[in-house]
């Protein structure tokens, strides 16, 4: 089953959004794998792990407090690693969840 890890600084993802983001990414992963109407088995065995990090620990060569997200995917349903299309769908789902969060929940 697909497993996804999302790493982001605490101040990037909206406060209180973990469940909404987790559910949206789980369903996006299943859709990317061709599971349009997942059974309870798929819902219970596909996971998203959200790692909220201290902003000072997320850096790039250009920025000491980078506003970036790292997403890693595990194995898909067919036993193959996620490809470019699957990750594009997951990134779009994450972007939508963060963009559509109410303004008062943003850190």
PyMOL commands that set and color helices and strands:
alter all, ss='L'
color gray80, all
select helices_A, chain A and resi 18-32+40-45+55-57+84-99+103-105
alter helices_A, ss='H'
color red, helices_A
select strands_A, chain A and resi 3-9+47-53+69-73
alter strands_A, ss='S'
color yellow, strands_A
deselect
rebuild
show_as cartoon
